[in-house]
Amino acid sequence: MQQIVSQFINDLHQTTLFEFIAVVLGISSVIFSRKEHILVYPVGMVSTGIYIWLYITHGLYADASVNFYYTVMSVAGWVMWSKKTDGKPALSVTASSKRDWRNTWIFFFSCWVILYFLLRRFTDSTVPIADSFTSAAAFTGMWLMNKKKLENWTWWIITDLASVPLNFYKHLVFTSFQYLVFLILAVMGYITWRKKIPHAAT
């Protein structure tokens, strides 16, 4: 325990300005997502842009690819969330059907297998299983968030639980703390969005 605390303090002192900015913007984007505010996308894109560089320099290549994916999907999500029908948002919060869940699991496991293979085959990653798992869960969460599916928060919770120890292990302790905050916000986000679905709130 003393060693963990010592590492936390030492790595915290080495936190760069870029990591600090990325964390603040990342937390802000999750808050905007919980509120269904369109700023989730532009704010998040700045954060993910910084993290692409941070993760590559720390050998977390799958997580770097996740942030590239976030950036691309943020453009798509921005367009999807901006669409209006009769002056109201075209998309509304909905729960996944059985078919949605099946497609979600296929998407998740496909991402995990592909990312794991790429990490083992083409990188020097020391944590290919954990890195690919976390990244696959994040890919899934972003995919569902763009469609305003309630279960996007479930996948963010999974991502956050895995990311806290992974980033700590890679000496990105401030980012590890960010994912702890993300975890709390994801639980709150799930509760908030669930209340927006009439049959789920009863």
C-alpha positions as CSV (number, residue, x, y, z in Angstrom):
1,M,0.0,0.0,0.0
2,Q,2.8,2.4,0.9
3,Q,4.4,1.7,-2.5
4,I,1.2,2.5,-4.3
5,V,0.8,5.8,-2.5
6,S,4.4,6.6,-3.1
7,Q,4.0,5.9,-6.9
8,F,0.8,8.0,-6.9
9,I,2.5,11.0,-5.4
10,N,5.6,10.7,-7.6
11,D,3.7,10.3,-10.8
12,L,1.3,13.1,-9.8
13,H,4.2,15.4,-9.6
14,Q,5.2,14.4,-13.2
15,T,1.7,15.1,-14.6
16,T,2.1,17.3,-17.7
17,L,0.0,20.3,-18.6
18,F,-1.3,18.5,-21.6
19,E,-2.5,15.6,-19.5
20,F,-4.1,18.0,-17.0
21,I,-6.0,19.8,-19.8
22,A,-7.1,16.5,-21.4
23,V,-8.4,15.3,-18.0
24,V,-10.4,18.5,-17.3
25,L,-11.9,18.5,-20.8
26,G,-12.6,14.8,-20.7
27,I,-14.5,15.2,-17.4
28,S,-16.4,18.1,-18.9
29,S,-17.4,16.2,-22.0
30,V,-18.9,13.4,-19.8
31,I,-20.9,15.9,-17.9
32,F,-22.2,17.3,-21.2
33,S,-23.1,13.8,-22.3
34,R,-25.1,13.2,-19.1
35,K,-27.1,16.4,-19.9
36,E,-27.5,15.4,-23.6
37,H,-25.7,18.6,-24.5
38,I,-24.1,18.9,-27.9
39,L,-20.9,20.3,-26.5
40,V,-20.0,16.7,-25.5
41,Y,-18.5,16.4,-29.0
42,P,-16.3,19.4,-29.6
43,V,-15.0,19.4,-26.0
44,G,-14.4,15.7,-26.1
45,M,-12.5,16.0,-29.4
46,V,-9.9,18.3,-27.9
47,S,-9.4,15.9,-25.0
48,T,-9.1,12.8,-27.3
49,G,-6.8,14.6,-29.6
50,I,-4.3,15.1,-26.7
51,Y,-4.7,11.5,-25.5
52,I,-3.8,10.1,-28.9
53,W,-0.4,11.5,-28.4
54,L,-0.2,10.7,-24.7
55,Y,-1.1,7.1,-25.1
56,I,1.3,6.5,-28.0
57,T,4.2,7.9,-25.9
58,H,3.2,5.5,-23.0
59,G,2.9,2.4,-25.1
60,L,-0.9,2.1,-24.8
61,Y,-1.5,1.7,-28.5
62,A,-5.0,0.3,-28.4
63,D,-6.1,3.2,-26.1
64,A,-4.5,5.6,-28.6
65,S,-6.6,4.0,-31.3
66,V,-9.7,4.4,-29.1
67,N,-9.1,8.1,-28.9
68,F,-8.6,8.3,-32.6
69,Y,-11.9,6.4,-32.9
70,Y,-13.5,8.8,-30.4
71,T,-12.4,11.7,-32.6
72,V,-13.9,10.3,-35.8
73,M,-17.1,9.1,-34.1
74,S,-17.5,12.5,-32.4
75,V,-17.9,14.0,-35.8
76,A,-20.6,11.4,-36.7
77,G,-22.2,11.9,-33.3
78,W,-22.2,15.6,-33.6
79,V,-24.1,15.3,-36.9
80,M,-26.5,12.7,-35.5
81,W,-27.3,14.7,-32.3
82,S,-27.7,17.9,-34.3
83,K,-30.5,16.6,-36.5
84,K,-33.9,18.0,-35.8
85,T,-37.4,16.8,-36.5
86,D,-40.1,19.5,-36.2
87,G,-37.7,21.6,-34.2
88,K,-36.9,18.8,-31.7
89,P,-33.9,16.5,-31.6
90,A,-34.3,13.6,-34.0
91,L,-32.7,11.2,-31.6
92,S,-34.1,10.4,-28.1
93,V,-32.8,8.2,-25.3
94,T,-34.0,4.6,-25.8
95,A,-33.1,1.2,-24.2
96,S,-31.5,-1.6,-26.2
97,S,-33.7,-4.4,-27.6
98,K,-32.6,-8.0,-27.6
99,R,-31.4,-7.6,-31.1
100,D,-29.5,-4.5,-30.1
101,W,-27.8,-6.4,-27.3
102,R,-26.9,-9.2,-29.7
103,N,-25.3,-6.8,-32.1
104,T,-23.6,-5.0,-29.3
105,W,-21.9,-8.2,-28.0
106,I,-20.8,-9.1,-31.5
107,F,-19.4,-5.7,-32.0
108,F,-17.6,-5.8,-28.6
109,F,-16.0,-9.2,-29.0
110,S,-15.0,-8.5,-32.6
111,C,-13.2,-5.3,-31.5
112,W,-11.5,-7.2,-28.6
113,V,-10.2,-10.0,-30.8
114,I,-9.0,-7.7,-33.6
115,L,-7.3,-5.3,-31.2
116,Y,-5.6,-8.1,-29.3
117,F,-4.3,-9.6,-32.5
118,L,-3.0,-6.2,-33.7
119,L,-1.3,-5.5,-30.4
120,R,0.4,-8.9,-30.2
121,R,1.4,-8.9,-33.8
122,F,2.5,-5.3,-34.5
123,T,3.3,-3.6,-31.2
124,D,5.5,-3.9,-28.1
125,S,2.5,-3.6,-25.8
126,T,3.1,-5.2,-22.4
127,V,-0.6,-5.4,-21.5
128,P,-2.3,-6.6,-24.8
129,I,-5.2,-8.3,-23.1
130,A,-6.1,-5.5,-20.8
131,D,-5.5,-2.8,-23.3
132,S,-7.6,-4.4,-26.0
133,F,-10.4,-5.2,-23.6
134,T,-10.6,-1.7,-22.3
135,S,-10.5,-0.3,-25.8
136,A,-13.1,-2.7,-27.1
137,A,-15.5,-1.7,-24.3
138,A,-14.8,2.0,-25.0
139,F,-15.5,1.4,-28.8
140,T,-18.8,-0.1,-27.8
141,G,-19.7,2.7,-25.4
142,M,-19.1,5.4,-28.0
143,W,-21.0,3.5,-30.7
144,L,-24.1,3.3,-28.4
145,M,-23.7,6.9,-27.1
146,N,-24.0,8.2,-30.7
147,K,-27.3,6.4,-31.0
148,K,-28.4,7.6,-27.5
149,K,-28.8,4.1,-26.2
150,L,-29.1,3.9,-22.4
151,E,-26.7,1.0,-22.3
152,N,-23.8,3.2,-23.5
153,W,-23.3,4.1,-19.8
154,T,-23.0,0.4,-18.9
155,W,-20.1,0.1,-21.3
156,W,-18.5,3.3,-20.0
157,I,-18.7,1.8,-16.5
158,I,-16.9,-1.3,-17.7
159,T,-14.3,0.8,-19.5
160,D,-13.7,3.0,-16.4
161,L,-13.4,0.0,-14.0
162,A,-10.7,-1.4,-16.3
163,S,-9.0,1.9,-17.1
164,V,-8.3,3.0,-13.5
165,P,-5.7,0.3,-12.7
166,L,-4.4,0.2,-16.3
167,N,-3.5,3.9,-16.4
168,F,-2.1,3.7,-12.9
169,Y,0.2,0.8,-14.0
170,K,1.4,3.0,-16.9
171,H,2.2,5.9,-14.6
172,L,-0.7,8.1,-15.9
173,V,-2.0,8.6,-12.4
174,F,-3.9,11.8,-13.1
175,T,-5.6,10.0,-16.0
176,S,-6.3,7.1,-13.6
177,F,-8.0,9.5,-11.3
178,Q,-10.0,10.9,-14.3
179,Y,-11.4,7.4,-14.9
180,L,-12.4,7.2,-11.3
181,V,-14.4,10.4,-11.7
182,F,-15.7,9.0,-15.1
183,L,-16.9,5.9,-13.2
184,I,-19.0,8.0,-10.8
185,L,-20.3,10.2,-13.6
186,A,-21.2,7.1,-15.7
187,V,-23.3,5.7,-12.9
188,M,-25.0,9.1,-12.5
189,G,-25.4,9.3,-16.3
190,Y,-27.1,5.9,-16.4
191,I,-29.6,6.9,-13.7
192,T,-30.3,10.3,-15.4
193,W,-30.9,8.7,-18.9
194,R,-32.9,5.8,-17.4
195,K,-35.4,8.3,-16.0
196,K,-35.9,9.7,-19.5
197,I,-37.3,6.4,-20.7
198,P,-41.0,6.2,-19.5
199,H,-41.3,2.4,-19.2
200,A,-37.8,2.2,-17.5
201,A,-38.5,4.9,-14.9
202,T,-41.6,3.1,-13.4
